[in-house]
């Protein structure tokens, strides 16, 4: 059977089992779009901006574990998609991005809507391909999916010139693929597993520190079993939330820059650390010179390049998190080493004293809406079972701190790149993946403006998202840093020309409400989530003076957390807008 390159693209996606493609048409991709026209097996979702296409595919991938798929045109289509590609790359999200390109004979001639897609995306993809011959197209797409969703996942770009999509060849989509230079290790080395088991059993002040790799590998069940088998305290990174239920008695909360006091102090004082699927990034470690000075570190990761990259490791273990944890549980069961229960009991007493500081406590109010209160009520109304997306900034941290995720793949956020505009389009991808689920986009007034046009996409596809806008009329995290470290010089961090979000949502055909009183918060949320067939925009006017606490300042260690309202103990300056 001979097909055009465009038909091969669509047929390959079908044979790969792809359900959804997020995209935006343009000249170089029109042959592919024409091929979509005559089939119904693969559904195409038309977004309003290429950045939204990548974020929506990203959200779909995070919520399902499947590979997100994007289709954009050449030139500005590619460059608009780069932010979303980089977002997926930083968080190790499997994604295949199909990009149109000018005809092969024009590549390098600065043709209309031409950019060097391979060169531009090389720093922020797991791999990329330029297909110059239609005979290579099907195999290249197969390789792209294999690379994207194996080993440490990540985005793969396939750049397809327009003439390649017009040429014809016999179609065959391979069932399997082998790449000689790419063979990710899944099973960990048994001797390293044995060393890790012994170290964990002899620890006096242990801690288990897990990141997004546990979620991505589907290792939440194994992690919970390990925590209960050992009785060790466990903390999650921002990306790892939900891997261990937030209400588990061994869970210390999130660690890092805005983590709990008990999690950060336990990280600082521990003598043995088991790190699983985490990369020791700067938001977690603080000052590396002050990071866990007494700890012997066991590091499990699928990516050998991540082990020892930022911190010295006692026991390096290369392997998939779920497989490695299974092996570790087996080794613990076979070990003759006895656990030091007395030391472990004393360690928990110390942790309880740190917990008593109630580091996430905040001052409530009957007059002004506290953003923390909104997130707590969101958890209550949704029974902690919603998919929650966010952008980046204060609202992201409050969602992470106060929602309480008890399942993996429910917390969808841009952790590594920290991308404003991520929340709404990623929520679209989640909702399309789980049509019956409650999906909440927790955002801020600055972030939501980045991709607000996707309200149009939500209307077209009847996506009943609930947008929780924590509106403090500032770029909140920028303002917070300006308050702390720039002597309250609020340079360009306030928003004095915001739209009426309720009217704006209404103009797109949605429903919205503005909430100004704390007493109205719960009722508004319940009304919104009761409307299961339509998008609801909740614009909460929140306390402008509220900051995210606890906080570790840049250059500080885990034991140097800021717990007070202000570093100098003074009252907050007046920041209300005129």
GUMI-308596 format. One line per 4 residues: number of its first residue (from 1); their letters; for each residue y, x, z of C-alpha. Coordinates in steps of 0.02 Angstrom, whole numbers. Each point is the difference from the previous one (the first is absolute). Example, Ala and Ser with C-alpha at 12.3 -4.5 7.8 and 13.67 -1.06 7.14 Angstrom:
% residues 2
1) as) -225/615/390; 172/69/-33
***
This chain:
% residues 578
1) xxxx) 0/0/0; 165/74/-57; 158/-40/97; 181/55/-2
5) xxxx) 60/114/137; 94/-147/76; -158/-106/2; -95/147/75
9) xxxx) 125/7/143; -23/-183/43; -189/3/-26; -15/157/109
13) xxxx) 95/-86/140; -118/-149/-13; -155/110/2; 71/96/149
17) xxxx) 9/-165/95; 190/-8/7; 66/-172/49; 187/27/-1
21) xxxx) 123/109/-93; 182/10/54; 121/44/-138; 154/-18/-106
25) xxxx) -2/7/-192; 96/115/-116; -8/71/-175; -128/138/27
29) xxxx) -118/-118/91; 14/-150/-116; -168/26/-85; -82/-6/171
33) xxxx) 96/-156/47; -53/-80/-163; -181/36/48; 29/-86/167
37) xxxx) 59/-155/-93; -170/-39/-73; -106/15/158; -10/-79/173
41) xxxx) -119/117/92; 134/115/72; 151/-87/74; 171/78/-29
45) xxxx) 138/-25/130; 175/16/-73; 118/79/126; 188/19/-20
49) xxxx) 10/189/20; -127/139/-27; 23/64/178; -60/-170/59
53) xxxx) -153/14/-113; -55/159/85; 37/-67/175; -93/-162/-35
57) xxxx) -152/96/-65; 15/111/154; 0/-150/119; -149/-74/-93
61) xxxx) -94/164/19; 41/21/185; -55/-177/40; -162/5/-98
65) xxxx) -57/181/-17; -6/-25/-188; 99/102/-126; 171/-72/-43
69) xxxx) 44/-3/-186; 172/13/-80; 58/-14/-181; 175/57/-51
73) xxxx) 87/59/-156; 68/172/-41; 164/79/54; 90/-106/130
77) xxxx) -160/-99/30; -81/160/60; 148/64/99; 23/-168/86
81) xxxx) -183/10/54; 10/176/72; 58/-56/173; -151/-113/17
85) xxxx) -116/135/-66; 68/124/128; -18/-130/137; -185/-21/-41
89) xxxx) -24/188/-13; 71/34/173; -110/-132/81; -157/38/-104
93) xxxx) -11/-170/-83; -115/-20/-152; 100/-52/-152; -16/16/-189
97) xxxx) 165/-5/-93; -9/-29/-187; 161/55/-85; 53/-27/-179
101) xxxx) 62/151/-94; 88/30/-166; -115/37/-149; -86/169/7
105) xxxx) 100/74/-144; 162/-37/92; -48/74/169; 122/139/40
109) xxxx) 133/-61/-123; 105/-94/129; -46/-163/-86; 63/-169/57
113) xxxx) -66/-39/175; -93/165/13; -21/98/161; -124/134/47
117) xxxx) -112/-115/99; -129/134/37; 133/121/63; 97/-128/100
121) xxxx) -151/-71/90; -98/162/26; 68/33/177; -38/-177/62
125) xxxx) -170/-45/-74; -177/50/38; -22/31/-187; 74/-54/-165
129) xxxx) -59/-11/-180; 83/-5/-171; -117/-85/-125; 27/69/-176
133) xxxx) -158/-69/-81; -60/-180/10; -180/63/10; 41/72/173
137) xxxx) 84/-155/67; -144/-94/83; -70/157/82; 173/49/62
141) xxxx) 25/-170/81; -172/16/83; 47/172/66; 166/-68/64
145) xxxx) -85/-133/106; -130/123/63; 132/126/54; 116/-131/74
149) xxxx) -129/-77/117; -110/147/50; 26/143/121; 176/-13/67
153) xxxx) 65/-149/-100; 162/5/-97; 93/-57/-156; -54/56/-174
157) xxxx) 112/-18/-153; -70/-29/-175; 135/27/-132; -44/-88/-163
161) xxxx) 103/28/-160; 37/-156/-101; -95/59/-154; -156/30/105
165) xxxx) 4/-184/51; 3/-48/-186; -142/113/-59; -179/-66/-4
169) xxxx) -165/73/59; -170/-54/64; 9/-63/178; -112/61/138
173) xxxx) 48/-3/183; -104/123/101; -89/-64/156; 15/165/90
177) xxxx) 104/155/-16; -16/179/61; 141/123/6; -63/177/22
181) xxxx) 155/62/88; 14/-151/115; -139/-36/124; 66/-68/165
185) xxxx) -110/27/152; -50/-157/95; -125/61/130; 61/123/131
189) xxxx) -85/164/47; -129/-30/137; 42/159/98; 184/-46/8
193) xxxx) -47/-175/57; -108/74/137; 142/114/58; 117/-149/5
197) xxxx) -122/-104/103; -18/138/130; 187/25/11; 31/-186/24
201) xxxx) -132/-16/136; 68/149/99; 183/-53/-14; 97/-33/159
205) xxxx) 153/-79/-81; -55/-63/-171; 91/-107/-126; -49/-77/-167
209) xxxx) 142/0/-126; -28/-98/-160; 100/-29/-157; -2/-98/-162
213) xxxx) -158/87/-58; -102/-103/123; 68/-160/-77; -22/60/-179
217) xxxx) -180/53/27; -48/-161/87; -43/94/160; 78/-120/127
221) xxxx) -170/-60/63; -63/178/24; 160/49/89; -13/-145/121
225) xxxx) -182/44/37; 48/182/30; 143/-45/118; -114/-115/100
229) xxxx) -143/126/1; 109/140/69; 129/-101/98; 136/113/-68
233) xxxx) 180/-59/-26; 49/-31/-180; 167/-3/-89; 42/-49/-180
237) xxxx) 133/62/-117; 116/-123/-86; -120/-4/-148; -153/-16/111
241) xxxx) 50/-156/96; -139/-129/6; -140/129/-11; -27/-30/186
245) xxxx) 51/-174/62; 169/6/84; -68/-97/149; -144/122/28
249) xxxx) 9/73/177; -20/177/-68; 145/-16/-121; 159/91/50
253) xxxx) 110/-70/-137; 82/90/-143; 50/182/22; 140/103/-75
257) xxxx) 189/-16/-16; 2/-181/59; -170/-4/83; -41/-52/177
261) xxxx) 32/113/147; -185/1/49; -59/45/-175; 121/144/-21
265) xxxx) -26/69/175; -189/-8/-22; 19/95/-164; 104/132/88
269) xxxx) -114/22/150; -171/-16/-83; -125/144/-2; -109/-67/-144
273) xxxx) 66/-100/-147; -105/-88/-130; 109/-32/-152; -75/-115/-131
277) xxxx) 81/-40/-167; 169/61/57; 108/138/-72; 108/57/148
281) xxxx) 163/-48/-86; 168/37/78; 30/-178/63; -159/15/103
285) xxxx) 7/179/63; 184/26/39; 35/185/20; -161/89/-50
289) xxxx) 36/141/123; -10/-128/141; -143/-102/-71; -152/-24/114
293) xxxx) 9/176/73; -165/-12/96; -107/-86/-132; -152/55/-95
297) xxxx) 9/-103/-158; -143/-78/-100; 64/-59/-168; -100/-117/-114
301) xxxx) 74/-29/-173; -62/-32/-176; 132/119/-68; -35/183/44
305) xxxx) 181/44/-43; 60/-108/146; -104/92/130; 96/142/80
309) xxxx) 152/-36/-107; 121/-34/143; -97/44/159; -139/120/46
313) xxxx) -170/-84/13; -148/49/109; -131/-102/-93; 40/-44/-182
317) xxxx) -108/-139/-73; 14/-47/-184; -70/-171/-37; 29/-185/-16
321) xxxx) 57/-75/164; -131/-138/7; -143/118/-43; 61/135/118
325) xxxx) 19/-121/145; -175/-67/-30; -64/179/7; 101/34/157
329) xxxx) -70/-154/87; -176/57/-44; 35/175/66; 70/-69/164
333) xxxx) -159/-103/22; -109/153/-25; 104/120/105; -64/58/170
337) xxxx) 175/43/59; 60/-110/142; 173/-75/-5; 120/48/141
341) xxxx) 25/-176/67; 103/53/151; 127/94/-104; 7/-145/-123
345) xxxx) 33/-122/143; 142/110/64; 70/9/-176; 4/-189/-12
349) xxxx) 91/-10/166; 133/113/-72; 12/-107/-156; 18/-157/106
353) xxxx) 149/79/88; 80/35/-169; -37/-178/-55; 91/-65/152
357) xxxx) 163/63/-77; -10/-150/-119; 80/102/-139; 10/-148/-119
361) xxxx) 90/-109/126; 168/-69/-56; 139/-107/71; -16/-179/-57
365) xxxx) 149/-114/-31; 39/-185/-3; 156/29/-104; -48/119/-140
369) xxxx) -164/18/-95; -94/159/41; -99/65/-150; -147/46/112
373) xxxx) -7/-180/58; -12/-63/-180; -149/113/-35; -86/-52/161
377) xxxx) 22/-183/-46; -62/37/-175; -161/68/77; -14/-153/111
381) xxxx) 28/-126/-140; -121/87/-120; -129/35/138; 12/184/-47
385) xxxx) -96/-36/-159; 133/15/-135; 19/133/-131; 165/84/42
389) xxxx) 100/103/-124; 160/94/35; 128/113/-78; 63/151/98
393) xxxx) 115/18/149; 25/-88/165; -89/-160/-52; -151/103/-56
397) xxxx) -13/82/171; 21/-164/94; -136/-80/-106; -115/147/36
401) xxxx) 39/-1/186; -4/-185/39; -113/-92/-123; -165/64/66
405) xxxx) -122/25/-143; -182/-36/42; -73/23/-174; 15/136/-130
409) xxxx) 92/-29/-165; 118/-127/80; 147/119/20; 75/42/-169
413) xxxx) 143/124/3; 70/156/-80; -36/132/131; 12/165/-93
417) xxxx) 141/-26/-125; 93/-130/103; 50/-112/-146; 134/-133/15
421) xxxx) -43/-146/-113; -187/15/33; -21/-152/111; 26/-149/-118
425) xxxx) -97/60/-153; -143/70/106; -11/-171/84; -19/-77/-173
429) xxxx) -150/112/-33; -76/-46/168; 26/-186/-28; -78/8/-173
433) xxxx) -149/91/75; -17/-126/143; 72/-166/-62; -46/-98/157
437) xxxx) 60/130/127; 162/1/98; 108/142/-69; 160/50/89
441) xxxx) 127/122/-69; 96/73/147; 157/75/-76; 182/38/28
445) xxxx) 154/-59/-92; 25/171/-83; -183/21/-51; -24/-176/-70
449) xxxx) 147/26/-117; -93/142/-87; -126/-115/-85; 74/-172/32
453) xxxx) -26/-46/-183; -186/-19/36; 39/-169/77; -7/-53/-181
457) xxxx) -177/68/-18; -50/-91/160; 63/-162/-76; -90/26/-165
461) xxxx) -168/27/85; 27/-119/148; -22/134/132; 26/-77/173
465) xxxx) 63/157/88; 97/-9/161; 147/121/3; 55/52/174
469) xxxx) 172/77/-24; 59/91/158; 183/-5/-49; 111/110/108
473) xxxx) 129/28/-137; -33/188/3; -116/126/-78; -78/2/171
477) xxxx) -91/165/10; 142/92/-87; 120/-77/125; -114/48/145
481) xxxx) -3/183/-53; 187/-2/-27; 20/-66/176; -112/133/77
485) xxxx) 37/153/-104; 164/-28/-94; 114/-51/143; -2/-183/-55
489) xxxx) 78/34/-168; -75/-148/-93; 26/66/-174; -52/-129/-130
493) xxxx) -137/-73/110; 69/-176/19; -14/-146/-118; 162/-99/-18
497) xxxx) -39/-94/-161; -169/-77/32; -52/-158/-92; -44/-162/83
501) xxxx) -188/31/-2; -43/-183/24; 105/-51/-150; -68/148/-99
505) xxxx) -180/-50/36; 44/-178/-47; 71/58/-167; -172/71/-42
509) xxxx) -82/-166/45; -56/45/176; 37/-65/175; 92/96/134
513) xxxx) 81/-15/170; 126/102/98; -44/24/183; 134/57/124
517) xxxx) -66/-52/172; -151/71/93; -56/-175/46; -21/-44/-184
521) xxxx) -109/149/-47; -172/-70/39; 34/-170/-77; 66/76/-161
525) xxxx) -154/110/-15; -119/-145/31; 89/-108/-128; -7/139/-129
529) xxxx) -185/38/20; -42/-185/-1; 63/-5/-180; -151/83/-78
533) xxxx) 46/-37/-180; 173/75/-14; 101/156/35; 109/-10/155
537) xxxx) 145/120/33; 44/18/185; 166/88/26; 6/52/184
541) xxxx) 170/61/58; -51/132/126; 85/108/131; 101/133/-90
545) xxxx) -7/120/147; -188/8/15; -86/168/-28; -182/48/-22
549) xxxx) -74/76/157; -88/107/55; 60/138/-114; -38/183/-27
553) xxxx) 151/88/-72; -19/125/-141; -55/169/70; -68/-75/162
557) xxxx) -178/-6/63; -109/-146/56; 51/30/180; 185/-15/-40
561) xxxx) 15/-184/-40; 162/-96/13; -32/-151/110; 172/-54/55
565) xxxx) 121/-115/-94; 100/150/-56; -35/186/17; 151/20/115
569) xxxx) -32/-159/99; 164/-80/-50; 21/-177/-62; -15/-31/-186
573) xxxx) 161/2/-97; 61/-161/-75; -69/-14/-175; 31/-181/-46
577) xx) 70/-27/-173; 165/-88/-24
***
